[in-house]
Amino acid sequence: MNLKGFTVREMLKLPVMEHATLISGEDGLDRIVQYIDIWEVPDIGNWLREGEMVLTTGYSTRNNPSLLAEMVEQLAKVNGAGVAIKPERFIPHIPQEMIDKSNLYHVPIIQLPIGMAYIDITYHVMEQILNRQAVLLKRSEEVNRALTGLVLNNRGMQVVADKVSELIGSPIWVIDQAGEVLASSPEGYPYRSSKDSRQWEVNVDNKMLGKFVVEKWELDEFDLMLIEQARLVFSLELMRDKIAMDTENRLRGTFFEELILNPAADERLIASRGRQLGLAPEWSWEVAVIETDDPMYSEDESAVMAAIQSFIRRESAIRKVRSHLQIYGGKIVLFLPSIKSASADNHSQDPDRPLHWSDELHRQLKLWESVRIGIGRPCSLYEAHRSYNEARTAVSIGFRLNRGRQLFKYTEVEMIQLLLETTDLARLGRFVEEKVGKLAEHDNASGTNYLSTLYHYLATGGSLNETSKRMYIHRNSVNYRIDRIKTITGYDLSNAQIRYELYLCSAFYLLNHT
């Protein structure tokens, strides 16, 4: 039995229609007949439905035959099935205008013998329609049992996808919100969006978790039924995965929050707990603290958060590690592991090896304009608390010194932090005043920016080009400012000791006055 639906072509082959004649609209013989109705009132256009076959004698149009042509137009608009007409009793013939519209819109017109009873047609047509619906319902139950059984037996999303693909006769994909493929059939079949594919949302708790894509545009009634069953099953699979992931993330979140709050007391205990959560003890970690213009919260679903999560998932899959993202104190904290290897510090010897996390994050920053990142020194899981504090320090000190940058490593500000923590600040303040006070006074009095220029000039190793990029000014302007700084201070900037002292003093002054 053809489960695509009962067509007008099949209707004409019924024994009861033996003496019926197709008048026009032959190109529409594959229209589906879903209902059959009798039209003997002039306003039937308000009641027409998709798949409707209209039976009429033309009684209501006997004084206005043009209504028959209008009815054909209305059937075309709602994707109706066609018209079966007995013209001899109330109208002398089928109007040519009606026939022309029938051919134009591919809506079949069938002429019935005057003695044919409507009940004979409706009985046999509806019998065919109901038989198909019964078969479709039975197939639907079979499919439901098969797919639900796969879910209940925890066969996995890939097995479910393969079964759905087999039933529907088309490659399929299940993709998440970020567009990443969760499952495909054939397995590994690359996802590509095209005009020949159709997609449906997969929702859990009224929230879209992904999309179900079918590489097939022409879908029959069985296909559509199957797709609804598949959406339900994929929703169950995604719900199971979400519950498992949420539980695992809560356990990891608690573990990493403990590492953030307090230094670990027992290295072996930390390694053991990490192993239970799928974190290999031999991994090397980079801890990053991400700040945004607006504080982040655990339920935040901003575009920046979604982009960072997608990046972390993608890179973790490439590196075959389990990273973790934690929202803490209104900031995003990333725990980024890498597998140690002999070539870990020499990427030129292993071009296929992923970049360090810090380098990969730096490449992404152009996409995250409102983000700034601090990164601590590489560490073991046991040392994560130390690296977390280093990352906080890096972004705090680094951004205050250079608001034009987005990524700061702790190794770049470590000396400045040590200076601030271990020095007699009153005495250091007097020393700073002696070294750069005159330059700061000139800036305040004249509205210049010489002290900041001096810091960036020294921080870039005396590079005019790099300083101009940081200050967003021309290279010649930097050169002019450096000459003015030498004149105002009287310092010889080619002297290594003077450069070192001025670098620390300018950094200290900017940290305390900006």
C-alpha positions as CSV (number, residue, x, y, z in Angstrom):
1,M,0.0,0.0,0.0
2,N,1.3,3.5,-0.9
3,L,1.7,5.3,2.4
4,K,2.2,8.6,0.7
5,G,-1.5,9.0,0.5
6,F,-4.5,8.1,-1.6
7,T,-4.1,10.0,-4.9
8,V,-6.6,11.2,-7.5
9,R,-5.0,8.8,-9.9
10,E,-5.8,5.9,-7.6
11,M,-9.3,7.2,-7.0
12,L,-10.0,7.0,-10.8
13,K,-8.9,3.4,-10.8
14,L,-11.5,2.3,-8.3
15,P,-14.3,0.1,-9.8
16,V,-16.9,2.6,-8.7
17,M,-15.3,5.2,-10.9
18,E,-15.2,3.0,-14.0
19,H,-17.5,5.4,-16.0
20,A,-16.0,8.6,-14.7
21,T,-14.0,10.7,-17.1
22,L,-11.0,13.0,-16.5
23,I,-11.8,16.3,-18.2
24,S,-8.8,18.4,-17.3
25,G,-5.9,19.0,-14.8
26,E,-4.1,15.8,-15.7
27,D,-0.8,17.2,-14.2
28,G,-2.5,17.2,-10.8
29,L,-3.4,13.5,-10.7
30,D,-0.9,12.9,-7.9
31,R,-2.7,15.3,-5.5
32,I,-3.6,13.5,-2.3
33,V,-7.2,12.9,-1.4
34,Q,-7.7,13.3,2.4
35,Y,-11.4,14.3,2.5
36,I,-14.4,14.1,0.3
37,D,-17.3,16.6,0.5
38,I,-20.4,17.7,-1.4
39,W,-20.8,21.3,-2.6
40,E,-24.3,22.6,-3.3
41,V,-24.0,26.1,-1.6
42,P,-22.3,29.2,-3.2
43,D,-19.9,29.9,-0.3
44,I,-18.0,26.6,0.0
45,G,-14.7,28.5,-0.5
46,N,-14.7,29.3,3.2
47,W,-14.8,25.7,4.1
48,L,-12.3,24.1,1.7
49,R,-9.3,22.2,3.3
50,E,-6.1,20.7,2.0
51,G,-6.6,17.4,0.3
52,E,-10.4,17.9,-0.2
53,M,-12.2,16.3,-3.2
54,V,-15.4,18.2,-4.0
55,L,-18.5,16.5,-5.4
56,T,-21.0,18.7,-7.0
57,T,-23.9,18.9,-9.5
58,G,-23.3,22.7,-10.0
59,Y,-26.7,23.5,-8.6
60,S,-25.5,26.6,-6.7
61,T,-23.8,27.9,-9.8
62,R,-26.6,27.4,-12.3
63,N,-27.2,31.2,-12.5
64,N,-23.5,32.1,-12.2
65,P,-21.2,29.4,-13.8
66,S,-18.1,31.6,-13.1
67,L,-18.3,30.4,-9.5
68,L,-17.0,27.0,-10.7
69,A,-13.8,28.7,-12.0
70,E,-13.4,30.5,-8.7
71,M,-13.8,27.2,-6.8
72,V,-10.9,25.7,-8.8
73,E,-8.7,28.7,-7.8
74,Q,-9.7,28.3,-4.1
75,L,-8.9,24.6,-4.2
76,A,-5.4,25.4,-5.7
77,K,-4.8,27.9,-2.9
78,V,-5.5,25.3,-0.1
79,N,-3.8,22.5,-2.1
80,G,-7.1,20.7,-2.5
81,A,-7.4,17.4,-4.4
82,G,-9.9,18.2,-7.2
83,V,-13.5,18.4,-8.4
84,A,-15.9,15.6,-9.4
85,I,-18.9,17.1,-11.2
86,K,-22.2,15.9,-12.7
87,P,-23.0,18.7,-15.1
88,E,-26.0,17.5,-17.0
89,R,-28.9,18.2,-14.6
90,F,-28.4,21.8,-13.5
91,I,-25.8,23.1,-15.9
92,P,-25.6,22.2,-19.6
93,H,-21.8,21.6,-19.7
94,I,-18.6,22.3,-17.8
95,P,-17.6,25.9,-18.4
96,Q,-14.4,26.4,-20.5
97,E,-13.2,29.0,-18.0
98,M,-13.3,26.2,-15.3
99,I,-11.4,23.8,-17.5
100,D,-8.7,26.5,-18.3
101,K,-8.2,27.2,-14.6
102,S,-8.0,23.5,-14.0
103,N,-5.2,23.1,-16.4
104,L,-3.5,26.2,-15.2
105,Y,-3.4,25.2,-11.6
106,H,-3.2,21.4,-12.1
107,V,-6.5,20.8,-10.3
108,P,-8.2,17.7,-11.8
109,I,-11.8,17.9,-13.0
110,I,-13.7,14.6,-13.2
111,Q,-17.0,14.2,-14.9
112,L,-19.4,11.8,-13.2
113,P,-22.3,9.9,-14.9
114,I,-25.6,11.6,-14.0
115,G,-26.9,8.4,-12.4
116,M,-24.0,7.8,-10.0
117,A,-24.9,8.1,-6.3
118,Y,-22.6,10.2,-4.1
119,I,-22.7,7.6,-1.4
120,D,-21.0,5.0,-3.7
121,I,-18.1,7.4,-4.3
122,T,-17.7,8.6,-0.7
123,Y,-17.9,5.0,0.7
124,H,-15.2,3.5,-1.5
125,V,-12.9,6.6,-1.3
126,M,-13.1,6.9,2.5
127,E,-12.5,3.2,2.8
128,Q,-9.2,3.6,1.0
129,I,-8.3,6.6,3.1
130,L,-9.2,5.0,6.4
131,N,-7.3,1.8,5.4
132,R,-4.2,3.8,4.8
133,Q,-4.6,5.7,8.0
134,A,-5.0,2.4,9.9
135,V,-1.8,1.0,8.3
136,L,0.0,4.3,9.0
137,L,-1.1,4.1,12.7
138,K,0.1,0.6,13.0
139,R,3.5,1.5,11.4
140,S,3.6,4.4,13.8
141,E,3.2,2.2,16.8
142,E,5.8,-0.2,15.5
143,V,8.3,2.6,14.9
144,N,7.5,4.1,18.3
145,R,8.2,0.8,20.1
146,A,11.4,0.3,18.1
147,L,12.8,3.7,18.8
148,T,11.7,3.9,22.4
149,G,13.2,0.5,23.0
150,L,16.6,1.8,21.7
151,V,16.4,4.7,24.2
152,L,15.2,2.5,27.1
153,N,18.0,0.0,26.5
154,N,20.5,3.0,26.4
155,R,21.8,2.1,22.9
156,G,23.0,5.6,22.4
157,M,22.2,8.4,20.0
158,Q,24.2,7.0,17.1
159,V,22.2,3.7,17.0
160,V,19.0,5.7,17.2
161,A,20.2,8.0,14.3
162,D,21.1,5.0,12.2
163,K,17.6,3.5,12.7
164,V,15.9,6.7,11.9
165,S,18.0,7.2,8.8
166,E,17.2,3.7,7.7
167,L,13.4,4.2,8.1
168,I,13.3,7.5,6.4
169,G,15.7,6.6,3.6
170,S,17.8,9.7,4.0
171,P,21.0,10.9,5.7
172,I,20.3,12.7,8.9
173,W,22.0,14.9,11.5
174,V,21.4,15.9,15.1
175,I,23.2,19.2,15.8
176,D,23.5,21.2,19.0
177,Q,22.8,24.9,19.4
178,A,26.3,25.8,18.4
179,G,25.9,23.9,15.1
180,E,28.2,21.0,16.1
181,V,27.1,17.5,15.0
182,L,26.0,15.3,17.9
183,A,25.2,12.4,15.7
184,S,24.9,11.7,12.0
185,S,23.9,8.8,9.8
186,P,25.9,7.5,8.0
187,E,28.2,8.0,11.0
188,G,30.7,10.8,10.3
189,Y,28.7,12.1,7.4
190,P,29.8,15.8,7.1
191,Y,27.0,18.3,7.9
192,R,26.1,20.7,5.2
193,S,23.0,22.9,5.1
194,S,21.4,22.9,1.7
195,K,18.1,23.8,0.0
196,D,17.4,20.1,-0.3
197,S,17.4,19.6,3.5
198,R,14.7,20.2,6.1
199,Q,15.1,20.7,9.9
200,W,13.1,20.6,13.1
201,E,13.9,21.8,16.6
202,V,14.6,19.3,19.3
203,N,13.3,20.7,22.6
204,V,13.7,19.7,26.3
205,D,11.7,21.5,28.9
206,N,10.5,24.1,26.3
207,K,14.1,24.9,25.6
208,M,15.7,24.2,22.2
209,L,18.8,22.0,22.7
210,G,19.4,21.2,19.1
211,K,18.1,20.5,15.6
212,F,17.1,17.4,13.7
213,V,18.1,17.8,10.0
214,V,17.0,15.5,7.2
215,E,18.6,15.6,3.7
216,K,15.3,15.1,2.0
217,W,12.8,17.7,0.9
218,E,9.9,15.6,-0.4
219,L,8.4,13.9,2.6
220,D,5.2,11.8,2.7
221,E,2.8,11.3,5.5
222,F,4.8,8.3,6.9
223,D,8.0,10.4,6.8
224,L,6.4,13.2,8.7
225,M,5.0,10.8,11.3
226,L,8.5,9.2,11.6
227,I,10.1,12.6,12.1
228,E,7.8,13.5,15.0
229,Q,8.7,10.1,16.6
230,A,12.4,10.8,16.0
231,R,12.1,14.3,17.5
232,L,10.6,12.8,20.7
233,V,13.3,10.1,20.9
234,F,16.2,12.6,20.3
235,S,14.6,14.8,22.9
236,L,14.8,11.9,25.4
237,E,18.4,11.2,24.4
238,L,19.4,14.8,24.8
239,M,17.6,15.0,28.1
240,R,19.5,12.0,29.3
241,D,22.8,13.5,28.1
242,K,21.9,16.8,29.7
243,I,21.0,15.3,33.1
244,A,24.3,13.3,33.0
245,M,26.3,16.3,32.0
246,D,24.6,18.6,34.5
247,T,25.3,16.1,37.3
248,E,28.9,15.7,36.2
249,N,29.3,19.5,35.8
250,R,28.0,20.0,39.3
251,L,30.4,17.5,40.8
252,R,33.3,19.1,38.8
253,G,32.1,22.6,39.7
254,T,32.2,21.8,43.4
255,F,35.6,20.3,43.0
256,F,37.1,23.2,41.1
257,E,35.4,25.7,43.4
258,E,37.2,24.1,46.3
259,L,40.4,24.5,44.4
260,I,39.7,28.2,43.8
261,L,38.8,28.9,47.4
262,N,41.6,27.1,49.2
263,P,45.1,25.7,48.5
264,A,44.9,21.9,48.2
265,A,46.1,20.1,51.3
266,D,46.8,16.6,50.0
267,E,48.2,16.2,46.5
268,R,47.3,12.5,46.3
269,L,43.7,13.2,47.4
270,I,43.4,15.8,44.7
271,A,44.7,13.5,42.1
272,S,42.4,10.7,43.2
273,R,39.3,13.0,43.1
274,G,40.3,14.4,39.8
275,R,40.7,10.9,38.3
276,Q,37.1,10.0,39.5
277,L,35.9,13.0,37.5
278,G,37.8,12.0,34.4
279,L,40.8,14.4,34.9
280,A,44.1,12.7,34.3
281,P,46.7,13.5,37.0
282,E,49.5,13.8,34.4
283,W,47.7,16.7,32.6
284,S,49.3,20.1,32.7
285,W,46.8,23.0,33.4
286,E,46.5,26.6,32.4
287,V,44.0,28.6,34.5
288,A,42.5,31.6,32.9
289,V,40.2,34.3,34.4
290,I,38.0,36.1,31.9
291,E,36.4,39.5,32.7
292,T,33.7,41.2,30.7
293,D,32.2,44.6,30.8
294,D,29.2,43.2,32.6
295,P,29.5,40.5,35.4
296,M,28.7,36.9,34.4
297,Y,26.4,34.7,36.3
298,S,25.8,30.9,36.3
299,E,22.6,31.2,34.3
300,D,24.1,33.7,31.8
301,E,23.4,32.8,28.2
302,S,25.0,35.8,26.5
303,A,26.6,35.6,23.0
304,V,30.0,35.9,24.6
305,M,29.4,33.0,27.0
306,A,28.0,30.8,24.2
307,A,31.0,31.6,22.0
308,I,33.5,30.7,24.8
309,Q,31.7,27.5,25.6
310,S,31.7,26.5,22.0
311,F,35.4,27.3,21.7
312,I,36.3,25.3,24.8
313,R,34.2,22.2,23.7
314,R,35.8,22.3,20.2
315,E,39.4,22.7,21.4
316,S,39.0,20.1,24.2
317,A,37.8,17.6,21.6
318,I,40.9,18.3,19.5
319,R,43.2,17.9,22.5
320,K,41.3,14.9,23.9
321,V,41.0,16.4,27.3
322,R,38.2,17.6,29.7
323,S,38.3,21.3,30.3
324,H,36.0,23.1,32.8
325,L,34.3,26.4,32.8
326,Q,33.3,27.9,36.1
327,I,31.4,31.2,36.9
328,Y,32.9,32.6,40.1
329,G,32.7,36.1,41.5
330,G,31.1,37.4,38.3
331,K,34.0,36.2,36.2
332,I,34.5,33.2,34.0
333,V,37.3,30.9,35.2
334,L,38.7,28.4,32.7
335,F,40.6,25.3,33.7
336,L,42.4,24.2,30.6
337,P,44.4,21.0,30.5
338,S,46.9,19.7,28.0
339,I,48.5,16.3,27.5
340,K,52.2,16.5,28.2
341,S,54.6,15.3,25.6
342,A,58.3,15.5,24.6
343,S,57.5,18.2,22.1
344,A,55.2,20.2,24.4
345,D,57.5,23.2,24.3
346,N,58.6,23.0,20.7
347,H,55.7,23.3,18.3
348,S,57.9,23.7,15.4
349,Q,59.0,20.1,15.7
350,D,55.3,18.9,15.8
351,P,53.2,21.1,13.5
352,D,50.1,19.0,14.1
353,R,50.2,19.6,17.8
354,P,47.6,22.1,19.0
355,L,48.8,25.5,20.2
356,H,49.1,26.3,23.9
357,W,45.8,27.3,25.3
358,S,47.1,30.8,25.9
359,D,48.1,31.1,22.2
360,E,44.7,29.7,21.0
361,L,42.8,32.1,23.3
362,H,44.8,35.0,21.9
363,R,43.7,34.0,18.4
364,Q,40.1,34.1,19.5
365,L,40.1,37.5,21.1
366,K,39.3,39.4,18.0
367,L,35.9,37.7,18.1
368,W,35.3,38.6,21.8
369,E,35.7,42.4,21.8
370,S,34.3,42.9,25.3
371,V,36.6,40.3,26.9
372,R,39.9,40.5,28.7
373,I,41.8,37.5,30.0
374,G,44.5,36.8,32.6
375,I,46.4,33.5,32.5
376,G,48.5,32.0,35.3
377,R,51.6,29.9,34.9
378,P,51.1,26.2,33.8
379,C,50.5,24.0,36.9
380,S,49.4,20.6,38.1
381,L,45.8,20.2,39.3
382,Y,47.2,20.4,42.9
383,E,48.5,23.9,42.2
384,A,45.4,25.3,40.5
385,H,44.6,27.7,43.4
386,R,48.0,29.4,42.9
387,S,47.5,29.6,39.1
388,Y,44.0,31.0,39.6
389,N,45.3,33.8,41.8
390,E,48.1,34.5,39.3
391,A,45.5,34.8,36.5
392,R,43.5,37.3,38.6
393,T,46.6,39.3,39.2
394,A,47.6,39.2,35.5
395,V,44.3,40.6,34.3
396,S,44.1,43.2,37.1
397,I,47.5,44.6,36.7
398,G,47.9,44.1,33.0
399,F,44.6,45.8,32.1
400,R,45.3,48.8,34.3
401,L,48.7,49.3,32.6
402,N,47.5,48.6,29.0
403,R,43.8,49.0,28.2
404,G,44.5,48.3,24.6
405,R,45.3,44.7,25.2
406,Q,43.0,41.8,26.0
407,L,45.3,39.0,27.1
408,F,47.8,39.1,29.9
409,K,50.1,36.5,31.2
410,Y,51.2,36.4,34.9
411,T,54.8,36.1,33.8
412,E,54.5,39.6,32.3
413,V,53.5,41.3,35.6
414,E,55.1,38.9,38.1
415,M,58.0,41.3,38.9
416,I,55.6,44.2,39.4
417,Q,53.5,42.2,41.8
418,L,56.5,41.1,43.8
419,L,57.6,44.7,44.0
420,L,54.3,45.8,45.3
421,E,54.0,43.0,47.8
422,T,57.5,43.1,49.3
423,T,58.5,46.8,49.2
424,D,58.1,49.5,51.8
425,L,55.4,51.4,49.8
426,A,56.1,54.7,51.4
427,R,59.8,54.5,50.5
428,L,59.0,53.2,47.1
429,G,56.5,56.1,46.6
430,R,59.3,58.6,47.3
431,F,61.6,56.8,44.9
432,V,58.9,56.8,42.2
433,E,58.3,60.5,42.7
434,E,62.0,61.3,42.3
435,K,62.2,59.3,39.1
436,V,59.0,60.1,37.2
437,G,57.3,62.9,39.3
438,K,58.5,65.7,37.0
439,L,57.1,63.9,34.0
440,A,53.8,63.3,35.8
441,E,53.6,67.0,36.7
442,H,54.2,68.0,33.1
443,D,51.3,65.6,32.0
444,N,49.0,67.1,34.5
445,A,49.9,70.7,33.7
446,S,50.0,70.4,29.9
447,G,47.5,67.6,29.2
448,T,50.2,65.4,27.6
449,N,50.5,61.6,27.9
450,Y,54.3,61.3,28.2
451,L,54.4,59.0,31.3
452,S,52.2,56.4,29.6
453,T,54.2,56.7,26.5
454,L,57.4,56.1,28.5
455,Y,55.9,53.0,30.1
456,H,54.8,51.4,26.8
457,Y,58.1,52.4,25.1
458,L,60.1,50.6,27.8
459,A,57.6,47.6,28.0
460,T,58.1,47.0,24.3
461,G,61.9,47.1,24.5
462,G,62.2,50.5,23.0
463,S,60.2,49.7,19.9
464,L,58.7,52.7,18.2
465,N,56.4,50.6,16.1
466,E,55.0,48.6,18.9
467,T,54.5,51.6,21.1
468,S,52.6,53.4,18.3
469,K,50.3,50.4,18.0
470,R,49.6,50.4,21.8
471,M,49.1,54.1,22.0
472,Y,47.2,54.3,18.7
473,I,49.4,57.1,17.5
474,H,51.9,57.5,14.6
475,R,55.4,56.2,14.9
476,N,56.8,59.8,14.4
477,S,54.6,61.0,17.3
478,V,56.2,58.4,19.5
479,N,59.7,59.5,18.4
480,Y,58.8,63.1,19.2
481,R,57.4,62.2,22.6
482,I,60.5,60.2,23.5
483,D,62.7,63.2,22.6
484,R,60.6,65.4,24.8
485,I,60.8,62.9,27.7
486,K,64.6,62.9,27.5
487,T,64.6,66.7,27.6
488,I,62.1,67.0,30.5
489,T,63.8,64.3,32.7
490,G,67.3,64.5,31.5
491,Y,67.7,60.7,31.5
492,D,69.8,58.7,29.1
493,L,67.3,56.0,28.0
494,S,70.1,53.9,26.5
495,N,71.3,53.2,30.0
496,A,70.0,49.7,31.1
497,Q,69.8,50.5,34.8
498,I,67.9,53.8,34.1
499,R,65.5,52.0,31.7
500,Y,64.8,49.3,34.3
501,E,64.2,51.8,37.1
502,L,61.9,53.9,34.9
503,Y,60.0,50.9,33.7
504,L,59.1,49.8,37.3
505,C,58.5,53.4,38.5
506,S,56.2,54.3,35.5
507,A,54.3,51.0,36.0
508,F,53.9,51.7,39.8
509,Y,52.8,55.3,39.1
510,L,50.2,54.3,36.5
511,L,48.8,51.5,38.7
512,N,48.2,54.0,41.5
513,H,47.0,56.9,39.5
514,T,44.7,55.5,36.8
